[in-house]
Amino acid sequence: MGGGVLTVSSVDTIVLSDGISRRRLILEDMNQWNNDSITWIEGIGDIGLGPFYAHLFYWTDSWAQLLCTYQEETLIFQNPEADSCFATITTSIEELDSNSSIKVYPNPVNDLLTLDLSQINQSFTEINIFNALGELVYQNNKPTAITEINTRELQAGIYFLLLKDKSGMSYSQRIIKR
């Protein structure tokens, strides 16, 4: 936004993850040399840059984006342009082993993989499984203490389970599907 005049170009209603309806406004910058728009959600703010965005009068080579909004530790909004609520730079991935408190079984797996997080005092935010090509084949953004994953539709081969906690730490386990 170049600091021009903002005009509401459309208003509609969206339903957040918690079932609450909120108004969504599309604001257009009427500056003649700039045709940018802002998507503003009532009670959340600008989903392009988040609720604390102030229109600045300079350009940078970086861009921010509001990924998710939580209210009392409950996800109420996930930006439809975002794949995940977390944009983390992984600095280390801990490989799970047989001594780990995180249990993944059976491995090799046929139809049902069990992820047991009940013995740890950590809050996990995401379970992802990738195939050998790095393609995401399973995602769960609300893991429970015991999570069962249906693997019947997966082809035989090697997969990689990636488990993320709230701090951004990642844990991995190689999975073999029969």
C-alpha positions in Angstrom: 0.0 0.0 0.0 1.4 3.3 -1.0 -0.4 5.4 1.6 -3.3 6.2 -0.8 -7.0 6.3 -0.1 -8.6 2.9 0.8 -12.1 2.2 -0.4 -14.2 -0.8 0.6 -14.8 -2.8 -2.6 -16.7 -5.7 -1.2 -18.0 -7.1 2.1 -19.0 -10.7 2.8 -19.2 -13.1 5.8 -16.9 -16.0 6.5 -17.2 -18.7 9.2 -14.1 -19.2 11.3 -12.9 -22.6 12.6 -14.8 -22.0 15.9 -18.1 -21.6 14.0 -18.3 -17.8 14.6 -19.2 -15.6 11.6 -17.1 -12.6 10.9 -17.3 -9.9 8.3 -14.6 -9.9 5.6 -13.8 -6.6 3.8 -11.8 -6.1 0.7 -10.2 -2.7 0.8 -8.7 -1.3 -2.5 -6.0 1.3 -2.6 -7.3 3.9 -5.0 -3.9 5.4 -5.6 -3.5 5.7 -9.4 -0.1 4.0 -9.6 -0.9 1.2 -7.2 -3.8 -1.3 -7.4 -3.2 -3.2 -4.2 -5.9 -4.6 -1.9 -6.2 -5.6 1.7 -8.4 -8.5 3.0 -9.5 -7.4 6.5 -11.4 -9.8 8.8 -13.4 -8.4 11.7 -11.6 -9.1 15.0 -8.5 -10.5 13.3 -7.2 -7.7 11.0 -5.4 -7.7 7.7 -4.7 -11.3 6.7 -1.9 -10.2 4.4 0.2 -8.8 7.2 -1.6 -9.4 10.4 -3.4 -7.3 13.0 -0.5 -5.0 13.8 0.2 -3.9 10.3 0.8 -0.2 9.8 1.0 1.1 6.2 4.6 2.2 5.8 5.9 4.5 3.2 8.9 2.5 2.0 9.5 -0.8 0.0 11.4 -3.8 1.2 12.2 -7.1 -0.3 10.4 -9.1 2.3 6.8 -9.8 2.8 4.9 -11.0 5.9 1.6 -12.9 6.0 -0.8 -13.7 8.8 -1.0 -17.5 8.8 -3.4 -18.3 11.7 -5.3 -16.8 14.6 -5.8 -18.5 17.9 -8.2 -17.5 20.6 -7.6 -19.1 24.0 -5.4 -21.8 22.4 -8.1 -22.7 19.8 -7.5 -22.2 16.1 -10.2 -19.9 14.8 -8.7 -18.8 11.5 -6.2 -20.3 9.0 -5.3 -18.2 6.0 -6.5 -20.1 3.0 -3.3 -19.2 1.2 -1.1 -20.9 3.9 -0.3 -24.6 4.1 0.3 -24.5 7.8 0.0 -22.2 10.8 3.7 -22.2 11.4 6.5 -20.8 9.2 9.5 -22.3 10.9 13.1 -22.6 9.8 14.1 -26.0 11.0 17.5 -25.8 12.6 17.5 -29.4 13.8 15.5 -32.5 13.5 15.7 -35.1 16.2 15.6 -38.7 14.9 13.3 -40.8 17.0 14.8 -44.0 18.3 13.7 -47.0 20.4 14.6 -45.1 23.6 12.4 -42.2 22.7 9.2 -41.4 24.8 7.4 -40.9 21.4 6.3 -44.3 20.1 5.5 -45.0 16.5 4.3 -48.5 15.7 4.1 -50.9 14.0 7.0 -50.2 11.7 6.9 -51.6 9.0 3.1 -50.9 8.8 0.4 -52.4 6.8 -2.9 -50.6 7.5 -2.8 -48.6 10.7 0.1 -46.6 12.1 -0.1 -45.6 15.8 1.7 -42.5 17.2 1.8 -42.6 21.0 2.6 -39.2 22.6 1.0 -40.1 26.0 4.4 -40.6 27.8 5.7 -37.1 27.1 5.0 -33.7 28.6 5.0 -31.8 25.4 2.4 -30.2 23.2 2.6 -31.1 19.5 1.0 -29.1 16.8 1.5 -31.0 13.6 2.0 -34.5 12.2 3.1 -34.8 8.6 4.0 -37.8 6.5 6.0 -37.3 3.3 6.7 -39.9 0.6 10.2 -40.5 -0.8 9.7 -37.7 -3.3 9.0 -35.2 -0.5 5.3 -35.0 -1.3 2.9 -34.5 1.7 0.7 -37.5 1.9 -0.8 -37.0 5.4 -1.3 -34.0 7.7 -2.9 -33.7 11.1 -2.9 -30.3 12.8 -4.6 -31.5 16.0 -2.6 -34.6 17.2 -3.9 -36.3 20.3 -2.1 -38.4 22.9 -2.7 -41.5 20.8 -3.1 -40.8 17.1 -4.0 -43.6 14.7 -3.1 -43.0 11.0 -4.8 -45.0 8.2 -2.1 -46.1 5.8 -4.2 -48.4 3.7 -4.2 -46.1 0.7 -0.5 -45.5 0.7 1.6 -47.5 -1.8 4.4 -49.8 -0.4 7.6 -47.8 0.1 9.5 -45.6 2.4 7.8 -42.6 4.1 9.0 -39.9 6.6 7.0 -38.9 9.6 7.7 -35.4 10.8 6.3 -34.3 14.1 6.4 -30.6 15.2 6.0 -29.2 18.7 4.9 -25.6 19.7 8.5 -24.4 19.9 9.2 -25.4 16.3 11.3 -28.4 17.2 10.9 -31.3 14.7 11.1 -35.0 15.3 11.4 -37.5 12.4 10.9 -41.2 11.9 11.3 -43.3 8.8 8.3 -45.4 8.1 8.2 -48.5 5.9 4.8 -49.3 4.3 4.3 -52.9 3.2 
